[in-house]
Amino acid sequence: MLAVLRPPLGYTSFCVAIPMSKMSAITRIRNKSTSNGVPKTFSNYHTKKDIMRLQEGRRLQWHKSVNSQQASSRSPPSLNLRPRVDISSVSKRQQFLQTPIDPTILSIITNYALGRRRTRHMSNVQHNARSLQYIPMKMKLTKSAESPESFLPESDSRVEVAFVGRSNSGKSSIINALCAGGKAKVSERPGETRTVDWFDLGRTLCLVDLPGYGFAYASPEHTQQWQSMMENYLSTRRNLRRVYVLVDSRLGLTLRDTEMLRNISSWRKTFQIILTKCDLVEPIDLARRCYHVREAVRGLRGFIKPVLMASALDKSGLQRIRDEMLALVPNKAIET
C-alpha cells in the first residue's frame, strides 16, 4: 500500500507516493525539531503562520510559569481589586422562598379557594363556589369630606371601620366587591380617592374610605393635604373601631405600609391587614406572604389576627372580611 504526500498551498503541485512501511521512519524524522520549533526535515511543509503559532504558544507558556512563580513568592496587591461577592447573601426572592409555610394558613387558602387558578375547569368550579358563597351588603354614600372641618359628625350609636392602603393597592375595588352598588372610585391611576367618604351599611355600621398614601398623580401640595386629612381622621376619631390596612399580596409590606402601621399603633387604634389581589399569586406563595406579614407586625400594639386575604375579581375571601366587620357591631342590623 502506498501513501501520498501532498505539499501545502502555494507550492508546486506534485505528489509523492511512498510505501507505508517507510512512513514510520519518515514520521520520526519529521517530528524531530530544533530549539526554535522548526523541524529539521520537511521544513517546506511548515508555513510561516505555523512557526509563529508555535513560538507564541511557547512564549505564553513561559510567561505563565514566570507569573505563577512571582505570585507564589509575594503577597497579592491590595489595590485595583474588584470587591468579592458575599456568597452568603441571597436575593429577596430567595429569602422569600425560605419563608416557612404555616399549615393553618394553607388550609384557609384551600378552603376559601384563594390564589391563582391553574386549569380552566378549576377556574369555573372555584368561581361558581366563590360567587354563591358571598352575598354583598348594601352600601349608600352618606358624606364626602375634603377637609377635617367637613367631617361627618360623630355618633355614639354608629360604629365606623376605615379602609386605608397604599395607592393602587386595590382598596376601592375591595370596597365595591364587598358591598353591592359600590360607589368607591376605581382607577388604574394611583391617587383617585382624594376625599374621606362615609358609606352606610345599615343603622349601626359605617364604612369609611380614606385616601391612599404613597405615589399619586397629583402635586405635592395636594398629596400632603390628603395625608394630613387622613392622619387627622385616624388619630382623632373616637368611634373608629378598626382600621383595615390593605396590602398588595404580590409586593408584601413596603416601607410606606410599615410607617403607616406604626402610626396607627402609636394612635392606639386597632388594625387588621387584608392582602389584596390574591388571584394573581400562587397559593403556596400566598401562604408564605401571609406568614411573612403576620410575623412582621406581630409586635405592634393594636394588631388583630388573623391576616385576611381577598380578591375583588373572583370574590374570594370577602365573607371573612364581612364576618370580622359584623363582629364589631353590637346589634348586627346590616342590610343585604
MARMARTI-797320 format. One record per residue: residue in three letters; z, x, y of N, C-alpha, C in turn. Coordinates in pm, whole numbers, padded with zeros to 5 digits, always signed. Each point is the difference from the previous one (the first is absolute). Layout:
AlaZXYZXYZXY/...
***
This chain:
Met+00000+00086-00118+00000-00086+00118+00000+00089+00123/Leu-00078-00041+00100-00015+00079+00122+00073-00068+00114/Ala+00056+00081+00093+00063-00049+00123-00088+00033+00118/Val-00012-00087+00093-00087+00017+00115+00086+00025+00122/Leu-00025+00111+00069+00069+00035+00125-00094-00026+00115/Arg+00045-00077+00099-00082-00030+00117+00068+00059+00123/Pro-00079+00054+00094+00058+00054+00124+00037-00115+00094/Pro+00090+00024+00098+00034-00104+00098-00115-00026+00095/Leu+00013-00100+00085-00103-00034+00096-00020+00113+00099/Gly-00119+00020+00042-00032+00107+00095-00052+00125-00063/Tyr+00004+00008-00132-00050+00117-00070-00132-00035-00068/Thr-00063+00106-00051-00128-00020-00067+00021-00083-00126/Ser-00085-00098-00015+00015-00093-00112-00048+00065-00128/Phe+00089+00037-00088-00035+00051-00131+00112-00035-00096/Cys-00027-00001-00123+00097-00033-00106+00005+00115-00099/Val+00118+00025-00052+00020+00104-00100+00061-00065-00122/Ala-00057+00019-00111+00049-00054-00127+00074+00108-00074/Ile+00128-00023-00030+00085+00098-00066+00058-00066-00124/Pro+00005+00072-00110+00061-00057-00120+00147-00031+00022/Met+00049-00106-00064+00139-00041+00017+00098+00100-00054/Ser-00041+00082-00093+00092+00100-00057+00038+00105+00102/Lys-00086+00024+00102+00029+00101+00101+00064-00060+00126/Met+00019-00130+00004+00055-00060+00120+00146+00036+00023/Ser+00079+00016-00106+00141+00034+00018+00016+00135+00067/Ala-00082+00097-00039+00008+00132+00064-00041-00008+00146/Ile-00102-00077+00028-00044-00014+00140+00107-00069+00084/Thr+00068-00099-00056+00106-00069+00073+00114+00092+00034/Arg+00038+00092-00097+00107+00094+00027-00038+00095+00112/Ile-00124+00045-00002-00044+00092+00106-00001-00071+00135/Arg-00039-00128+00000-00011-00073+00126+00136-00029+00062/Asn+00101-00019-00083+00132-00035+00052+00077+00118+00053/Lys-00046+00122-00028+00069+00119+00052-00032+00013+00148/Ser+00103+00001+00083-00020+00002+00146+00065+00122+00058/Thr-00046+00033+00119+00059+00108+00076+00116-00055+00080/Ser+00063+00085+00086+00118-00041+00076-00032-00104+00105/Asn-00125+00000+00050-00034-00098+00104-00056-00128-00056/Gly+00002-00018-00130-00041-00126-00058-00148-00009-00033/Val-00078+00106+00022-00143-00003-00031-00020+00056-00139/Pro-00063-00074-00090-00018+00049-00138-00092+00121-00004/Lys+00022+00085-00103-00082+00120-00015-00141-00034-00042/Thr-00012-00096-00091-00133-00037-00049-00035-00139+00047/Phe-00126-00030-00004-00051-00130+00043+00047-00035+00142/Ser+00005+00100+00088+00044-00023+00137-00095-00090+00075/Asn-00126-00005-00043-00095-00086+00069+00030-00148-00019/Tyr+00078-00033-00105+00031-00140-00028+00117-00051+00084/His+00064+00082+00084+00110-00040+00088-00052-00002+00142/Thr+00000-00118+00059-00045-00010+00138+00107+00049+00095/Lys-00032+00007+00127+00095+00045+00102+00114-00100+00017/Lys-00035-00128-00018+00104-00103+00010+00104+00014-00109/Asp-00044+00035-00123+00096+00019-00109+00094+00117+00029/Ile-00055+00107+00053+00083+00118+00030+00102-00034+00108/Met-00041-00074+00104+00092-00037+00107+00109-00094-00052/Arg-00036-00087-00094+00099-00091-00056+00105+00075-00079/Leu-00044+00100-00078+00095+00081-00076+00092+00077+00092/Gln-00055+00058+00104+00081+00078+00094+00099-00089+00074/Glu-00043-00120+00038+00089-00090+00071+00114-00047-00089/Gly-00029-00027-00127+00105-00040-00092+00104+00108-00019/Arg-00047+00125-00013+00096+00109-00016+00081+00021+00128/Arg-00061-00019+00117+00072+00017+00126+00109-00105+00016/Leu-00033-00125-00032+00100-00105+00010+00114+00020-00098/Gln-00034+00050-00120+00104+00027-00098+00092+00111+00047/Trp-00055+00099+00065+00082+00110+00051+00092-00049+00112/His-00053-00079+00094+00082-00053+00108+00110-00090-00054/Lys-00031-00074-00103+00101-00088-00058+00114+00079-00060/Ser-00031+00109-00068+00105+00082-00059+00083+00069+00107/Val-00065+00046+00108+00074+00065+00108+00092-00100+00070/Asn-00049-00120+00025+00083-00100+00066+00120-00040-00084/Ser-00019-00009-00130+00111-00035-00088+00105+00109-00001/Gln-00042+00125+00004+00096+00111+00005+00077+00001+00130/Gln-00071-00026+00113+00069-00003+00129+00096-00118+00009/Ala-00039-00114-00055+00089-00116+00004+00125+00021-00081/Ser-00009+00073-00110+00117+00026-00082+00092+00104+00061/Ser-00054+00088+00085+00080+00108+00057+00068-00039+00129/Arg-00038-00110+00065+00061-00039+00127+00026-00151+00000/Ser+00087-00044+00091+00032-00142+00012-00111-00072+00075/Pro-00025-00126-00030-00107-00073+00069+00032-00020+00146/Pro-00101-00004+00086+00025-00020+00143+00056-00138+00026/Ser+00083-00012+00103+00066-00126+00033-00073-00080+00107/Leu-00105+00055+00061-00072-00068+00105-00134-00049-00053/Asn-00054-00100+00071-00132-00055-00029-00008-00058-00142/Leu+00108-00060-00043+00001-00063-00131+00011-00151+00018/Arg-00075-00075-00080+00008-00145+00006+00133-00047-00059/Pro+00064-00101+00060+00128-00046-00055-00017-00059-00139/Arg+00096+00028-00083-00004-00052-00136+00032-00149-00002/Val-00065-00070-00089+00022-00143-00015+00121-00023-00089/Asp+00090-00085+00047+00118-00031-00079-00041-00089-00118/Ile+00010+00055-00119-00043-00075-00117+00090-00120-00024/Ser+00127+00011+00040+00093-00110-00025-00028-00121+00087/Ser-00070+00018+00113-00029-00114+00088-00110-00085-00062/Val+00016-00131+00009-00097-00094-00056-00041-00096+00110/Ser-00109-00069-00022-00051-00093+00099+00084-00128+00001/Lys-00022-00083+00101+00073-00126+00010-00036-00094-00115/Arg-00126+00005-00040-00042-00084-00112+00071+00041-00128/Gln+00013+00130-00024+00070+00047-00119+00149-00034+00006/Gln+00059+00009+00119+00139-00040+00014+00017-00149-00027/Phe-00097-00079+00047+00007-00144-00025-00012-00032-00149/Leu-00087+00073-00071-00017-00024-00143+00124+00041-00080/Gln+00083+00086+00056+00123+00040-00067+00114-00099+00023/Thr-00024-00104+00081+00104-00100+00024+00029-00077-00128/Pro+00126-00014-00036+00030-00075-00124-00035-00148+00013/Ile-00024-00063-00113-00038-00140-00005+00119-00081-00052/Asp+00044-00095+00081+00111-00086-00039-00053-00113-00088/Pro+00050-00015-00121-00050-00109-00087+00022-00138+00060/Thr+00108-00017+00077+00024-00131+00063-00109-00034+00100/Ile-00037+00097+00082-00107-00022+00099-00131-00027-00071/Leu-00029+00073-00105-00125-00019-00073-00006-00137-00066/Ser+00113-00050-00048+00000-00134-00059-00023-00108+00106/Ile+00054+00020+00120-00025-00096+00109-00147-00001+00038/Ile-00060+00117+00005-00143+00008+00032-00083-00073-00106/Thr+00039+00015-00126-00073-00067-00107+00021-00151+00003/Asn+00122-00045+00024+00029-00143-00002-00067-00074+00115/Tyr-00005+00063+00115-00062-00063+00116-00147+00037+00017/Ala-00056+00070-00098-00143+00037+00000-00037+00073+00127/Leu+00082+00096+00039-00026+00080+00119-00089+00119-00036/Gly-00062+00056+00099-00082+00119-00020-00146-00033-00017/Arg-00080+00103-00003-00146-00014-00012-00036-00048-00139/Arg-00096-00090-00006-00048-00053-00127-00124+00076-00043/Arg-00012+00028-00129-00107+00087-00049-00122-00078-00046/Thr+00017-00102-00081-00114-00071-00057-00018-00134+00070/Arg-00120-00056-00011-00029-00128+00063+00078-00113-00067/His+00014+00009-00132+00075-00106-00071+00145-00004+00048/Met+00064+00116+00005+00137+00005+00048+00008-00040+00145/Ser-00103+00030+00078-00002-00039+00140+00006-00150+00015/Asn-00081-00075-00076+00000-00145+00011+00131-00060-00050/Val+00050+00051-00113+00123-00055-00057+00117+00022+00095/Gln+00015+00122+00052+00112+00029+00088-00012-00074+00132/His-00122-00013+00051-00017-00071+00127+00039-00147-00013/Asn-00037-00063-00110+00038-00140-00020+00151-00014-00015/Ala+00062+00093-00072+00146-00007-00018+00072+00019+00132/Arg-00048+00094+00082+00065+00024+00128-00019-00117+00096/Ser-00119-00057+00001-00027-00109+00093+00082-00123-00034/Leu+00018-00030-00131+00076-00117-00039+00150+00023+00012/Gln+00042+00126+00004+00142+00030+00002+00062-00026+00137/Tyr-00074+00022+00105+00056-00005+00133-00058-00117+00080/Ile+00087-00076+00064-00040-00108+00091+00044+00040+00139/Pro-00093+00021+00093+00038+00050+00133+00083-00101+00078/Met+00083+00052+00089+00083-00083+00087-00079-00037+00125/Lys+00036-00112+00058-00064-00042+00122+00059+00076+00119/Met-00087+00040+00091+00043+00083+00112-00057-00058+00129/Lys+00080+00000+00103-00041-00052+00130+00041+00097+00109/Leu-00096+00037+00085+00028+00091+00110+00082-00073+00106/Thr+00115+00061+00034+00090-00060+00098-00003+00070+00135/Lys-00002+00134-00002+00013+00073+00125-00067+00135-00013/Ser-00065+00044+00110-00056+00135+00011+00053+00061+00128/Ala+00064+00115-00013+00064+00064+00114-00065+00134+00028/Glu-00026+00025+00127-00058+00127+00043+00101+00091+00066/Ser+00122-00047+00018+00106+00079+00062+00134-00051-00052/Pro+00105+00079+00009+00132-00048-00047+00050-00121+00076/Glu-00042-00018+00123+00045-00116+00077-00052-00132-00055/Ser-00113+00004-00070-00059-00122-00054+00029-00021-00147/Phe+00102+00066-00054+00036-00021-00140+00048-00143-00022/Leu-00017-00045-00125+00050-00132-00037+00152+00000+00003/Pro+00062-00100+00063+00147-00004+00004+00059-00004-00141/Glu+00110+00071-00014+00065+00007-00131+00073-00129-00030/Ser+00004-00032-00130+00070-00119-00047+00082+00035-00122/Asp+00123-00049-00003+00088+00030-00113-00044-00068-00129/Ser-00075-00107+00013-00045-00073-00119-00131+00052-00056/Arg-00055+00103+00058-00129+00053-00044+00015+00145-00046/Val-00053+00030-00117+00001+00134-00056-00137+00064+00025/Glu+00001+00122+00049-00125+00070+00029-00015+00120-00092/Val-00122+00016-00051-00037+00120-00077-00121+00061+00069/Ala+00003+00131+00020-00105+00068+00075-00085+00085-00094/Phe-00131+00003+00028-00094+00082-00074-00052+00107+00095/Val+00018+00125-00038-00043+00112+00082-00062+00104-00091/Gly-00095+00076+00054-00066+00103-00080-00092+00084+00085/Arg-00045+00107-00059-00095+00087+00070-00132-00074+00022/Ser-00070+00035+00107-00126-00066+00028-00097+00016-00117/Asn-00066-00110-00033-00098-00004-00109+00065+00019-00138/Ser+00123-00043-00012+00069+00007-00130-00013-00128-00080/Gly-00068-00103+00053-00016-00125-00071+00109-00101+00029/Lys+00070+00016+00112+00112-00089+00033-00046-00143+00026/Ser-00100-00016+00088-00047-00135+00033-00065-00067-00120/Ser-00067+00076-00084-00062-00059-00120+00105-00052-00096/Ile+00110+00070-00015+00108-00047-00087+00062-00127+00056/Ile+00017-00007+00131+00058-00121+00060-00090-00120-00022/Asn-00130+00018+00020-00093-00112-00019-00010-00043-00146/Ala+00010+00098-00093-00003-00036-00142+00131-00064-00044/Leu+00109+00038+00064+00130-00055-00036+00016-00145+00045/Cys-00065-00034+00110+00016-00133+00059-00137-00066+00015/Ala-00004-00130-00027-00125-00075+00013-00033-00018+00148/Gly-00129+00003+00031-00043-00016+00139+00046+00114+00087/Gly-00010+00123-00053+00049+00116+00072-00071+00020+00133/Lys+00080+00030+00101-00053+00023+00133+00018+00144+00045/Ala+00046+00088-00086+00018+00139+00040-00135+00067+00023/Lys-00005+00086+00098-00125+00064+00037-00035+00109-00100/Val-00119-00012-00059-00046+00095-00101-00125+00068+00052/Ser-00005+00133-00012-00116+00076+00045+00001+00136-00067/Glu-00119+00059-00012-00010+00136-00054+00039+00104+00103/Arg+00004-00037+00127+00038+00092+00106+00152+00000+00014/Pro+00065+00114-00007+00145+00004+00013+00044-00043+00140/Gly+00110-00074+00005+00059-00038+00128-00043-00135+00052/Glu-00040-00093-00087-00041-00133+00047+00120-00088+00032/Thr+00111+00019-00069+00121-00077+00030+00071+00066+00118/Arg-00003-00068+00115+00054+00058+00122+00112-00084+00060/Thr+00039-00105-00069+00108-00087+00045+00099-00022-00112/Val+00116-00052+00037+00101-00040-00099-00020-00148-00026/Asp-00040-00035-00124-00036-00137-00035+00106-00059-00093/Trp+00043-00124+00032+00094-00074-00082-00075-00108-00076/Phe+00023-00006-00132-00062-00102-00085+00110-00078-00071/Asp-00004-00130+00015+00098-00086-00067-00043-00024-00144/Leu+00094+00022-00093-00022-00029-00142+00083-00118-00045/Gly+00059-00069+00090+00085-00114-00032+00100-00019+00112/Arg+00105-00072-00029+00100-00028+00102+00098+00113+00020/Thr+00013+00089-00099+00104+00103+00008-00052+00142-00014/Leu-00127+00020-00022-00055+00134-00022-00117+00023+00094/Cys-00001+00119+00060-00106+00037+00093-00046+00142-00033/Leu-00131+00017-00011-00060+00131-00028-00051+00058+00131/Val+00032+00126+00026-00037+00066+00125-00095+00114-00032/Asp-00118-00004+00062-00101+00103-00017+00008+00095+00119/Leu+00034+00127-00027+00017+00100+00106-00122+00089+00010/Pro-00026+00058+00117-00113+00094+00013+00019+00122-00090/Gly-00112+00055-00042+00005+00118-00086+00028+00126+00080/Tyr+00059+00097-00065+00026+00129+00063-00100+00101-00051/Gly-00020+00105+00077-00098+00103-00038-00126-00011+00083/Phe-00111+00046-00057-00126+00003+00072-00051-00142+00027/Ala-00059-00019+00119-00059-00128+00038-00113+00026+00099/Tyr-00099-00089-00002-00111+00010+00094+00044-00060+00134/Ala+00083+00073+00070+00051-00045+00130+00048+00122+00077/Ser+00025-00021+00127+00047+00109+00084+00145+00035-00035/Pro+00042+00120+00029+00140+00037-00030+00101-00087+00074/Glu-00034-00048+00119+00094-00085+00075+00025-00131-00074/His-00109-00063-00048+00017-00125-00074+00073+00022-00132/Thr-00033+00110-00067+00067+00028-00128+00150+00019+00020/Gln+00038+00071+00105+00142+00020+00029+00068-00131+00035/Gln-00072-00088+00066+00057-00130+00033+00029-00082-00125/Trp-00093+00001-00097+00023-00073-00125+00116+00059-00078/Gln+00008+00134-00002+00106+00064-00076+00137-00034+00058/Ser+00012+00005+00132+00129-00032+00062+00037-00146-00022/Met-00099-00090+00003+00028-00141-00025+00046-00022-00144/Met-00065+00068-00094+00038-00014-00141+00140+00056-00022/Glu+00031+00115+00057+00132+00060-00016+00107-00087+00066/Asn-00034-00063+00112+00095-00090+00066+00035-00117-00091/Tyr-00100-00056-00065+00027-00114-00089+00085+00044-00120/Leu-00037+00111-00063+00071+00042-00122+00143+00041+00029/Ser+00027+00053+00115+00134+00052+00028+00094-00103+00061/Thr-00053-00108+00058+00086-00095+00070+00003-00139-00062/Arg-00089-00032-00094-00006-00136-00053+00118-00024-00093/Arg+00080-00105+00030+00121-00026-00078-00028-00078-00128/Asn-00093-00094+00003-00026-00081-00120-00110+00059-00088/Leu-00027+00127+00018-00096+00069-00087+00072+00041-00127/Arg-00036-00060-00110+00070+00025-00127-00060+00116-00078/Arg-00129+00018+00009-00063+00107-00079-00131+00044+00065/Val-00028+00130-00016-00124+00059+00048-00078+00047-00121/Tyr-00121-00051-00015-00088+00043-00108-00096+00104+00055/Val+00012+00122-00050-00085+00111+00043-00113+00014-00100/Leu-00122-00017+00047-00118+00004-00087-00059+00140+00000/Val-00022+00053-00120-00050+00136-00020-00123-00006-00088/Asp-00102+00074+00039-00123+00007-00080+00030+00074-00131/Ser-00025-00067-00112+00031+00061-00131-00089+00119-00031/Arg-00114+00012+00064-00086+00115-00025+00052+00126+00067/Leu+00072-00015+00111+00046+00115+00077+00148+00029-00019/Gly+00078-00102-00025+00144+00020-00009+00063+00009+00138/Leu+00120+00052+00006+00072+00012+00126-00059+00111+00085/Thr-00035-00032+00123-00045+00100+00096+00116+00037+00093/Leu-00027+00094+00091+00106+00040+00093+00040-00114+00092/Arg-00099-00080+00043+00032-00114+00086+00080-00106-00076/Asp-00031-00019-00128+00079-00094-00080+00145+00046-00014/Thr+00017+00127-00028+00136+00054-00015+00078-00011+00131/Glu-00067+00026+00111+00066-00012+00130+00041-00144+00028/Met-00086-00096-00032+00033-00140+00022+00116-00043-00089/Leu+00002+00043-00124+00109-00037-00091+00134+00055+00049/Arg-00001+00120+00053+00124+00058+00053+00047-00076+00123/Asn-00093-00043+00084+00039-00077+00117+00060-00135-00040/Ile-00062-00067-00096+00054-00128-00046+00139+00018-00059/Ser+00019+00109-00073+00132+00027-00057+00102+00028+00110/Ser-00040+00070+00105+00092+00028+00110+00034-00125+00080/Trp-00089-00099-00001+00027-00128+00069+00081-00096-00086/Arg+00041+00046-00119+00083-00077-00092-00068-00130-00044/Lys-00127+00010-00033-00076-00112-00054-00034+00029-00146/Thr-00002-00104-00080-00040+00016-00139-00152-00005-00009/Phe-00055+00081-00087-00145+00006-00013-00038+00012-00147/Gln-00122-00043-00029-00057+00007-00134-00145+00042+00011/Ile-00046+00081-00091-00134+00059+00006-00094-00080-00089/Ile-00121-00026+00052-00106-00066-00074-00119+00093-00007/Leu-00042+00035-00120-00120+00081-00019-00121-00093-00001/Thr-00094+00024+00089-00117-00086+00015-00124+00064-00064/Lys-00106-00078-00010-00129+00045-00054+00015+00056-00142/Cys+00082-00067-00079+00027+00048-00136-00119-00019-00093/Asp-00096-00083+00039-00118-00018-00084-00092+00120+00003/Leu+00026+00097+00088-00084+00119+00012+00061+00121-00070/Val+00113-00016-00066+00072+00112-00062+00015-00029-00149/Glu-00016+00103-00081+00021-00013-00144+00146-00036-00029/Pro+00025-00079-00104+00139-00040-00029+00095+00118-00020/Ile-00044+00105-00066+00088+00113-00024+00032+00073+00129/Asp-00100+00011+00089+00025+00063+00130+00084-00090+00089/Leu-00015-00130-00013+00083-00092+00077+00147+00011-00041/Ala+00026+00021-00128+00138+00019-00045+00058+00129+00057/Arg-00081+00105+00003+00046+00126+00060+00029-00018+00148/Arg-00088-00070+00071+00017-00020+00144+00126-00080+00029/Cys+00023-00104-00078+00120-00081+00020+00127+00081-00023/Tyr-00001+00082-00103+00118+00084-00028+00021+00101+00112/His-00108+00060+00048+00011+00101+00105+00054-00061+00129/Val-00047-00118+00038+00047-00066+00121+00146-00040-00013/Arg+00037-00052-00116+00138-00042-00020+00097+00116+00010/Glu-00035+00113-00058+00088+00116+00005+00005+00061+00139/Ala-00110-00014+00078-00003+00060+00134+00090-00073+00098/Val+00022-00130-00018+00079-00079+00095+00133-00045-00061/Arg+00034+00052-00114+00122-00045-00067+00124+00025+00086/Gly+00004+00110+00071+00120+00035+00076+00011-00066+00136/Leu-00097-00077+00044+00005-00063+00131+00085-00126-00004/Arg+00076-00021+00107+00084-00120+00009-00090-00122+00024/Gly+00031-00108-00069-00074-00124+00017-00117-00018-00094/Phe-00025+00098-00088-00113-00012-00092+00033-00101-00110/Ile-00091-00096-00021+00017-00104-00101-00100+00025-00113/Lys+00052+00005-00121-00087+00012-00117-00032-00138-00054/Pro-00113-00016-00070-00097+00103-00042-00110+00020+00103/Val-00083+00103-00024-00121+00019+00079-00104-00100-00051/Leu-00047-00086+00090-00095-00104-00038-00142+00053+00004/Met-00085-00058-00081-00142+00037-00007-00084-00127+00004/Ala-00110+00004+00078-00081-00120+00015-00142+00039+00038/Ser-00089-00097-00017-00140+00016+00039-00045-00131+00065/Ala-00056+00011+00120-00050-00118+00070-00132-00047-00059/Leu-00071+00086-00071-00131-00037-00053+00012-00091-00121/Asp+00082+00035-00097+00011-00080-00122+00133-00074-00012/Lys+00079-00002+00107+00124-00079+00008+00108+00047-00097/Ser-00010+00118-00054+00101+00048-00094+00122+00051+00076/Gly+00117-00032-00053+00126+00046+00058+00051-00085+00115/Leu-00075-00100+00046+00045-00080+00113+00118-00090-00035/Gln+00009-00042-00126+00110-00086-00041+00134+00072+00013/Arg+00004+00128-00029+00125+00076+00014+00041+00009+00146/Ile-00097+00019+00090+00033+00005+00143+00057-00134+00046/Arg-00062-00108-00047+00048-00133+00037+00141-00023-00052/Asp+00030+00041-00121+00134-00018-00055+00104+00079+00080/Glu-00037+00121+00042+00093+00079+00081+00026-00065+00135/Met-00102-00059+00059+00017-00067+00129+00084-00127-00014/Leu-00023-00077-00106+00076-00123-00019+00147+00028-00030/Ala+00029+00117-00057+00139+00033-00029+00081+00021+00128/Leu-00066+00022+00112+00071+00021+00127+00034-00131+00070/Val-00061-00110-00044+00017-00129+00067+00110-00079-00071/Pro+00103-00044+00074+00104-00082-00066-00054-00129-00054/Asn-00074-00072+00083-00060-00127-00040-00149+00023-00014/Lys-00049+00010-00124-00137+00038-00024-00095-00116+00025/Ala-00007-00042+00126-00091-00108+00039-00130+00062+00047/Ile-00082+00042-00095-00126+00067+00031-00113-00093-00039/Glu-00098-00015+00089-00113-00085-00025-00105+00077-00078/Thr-00055-00067-00105-00105+00061-00080-00121-00090-00004/
***
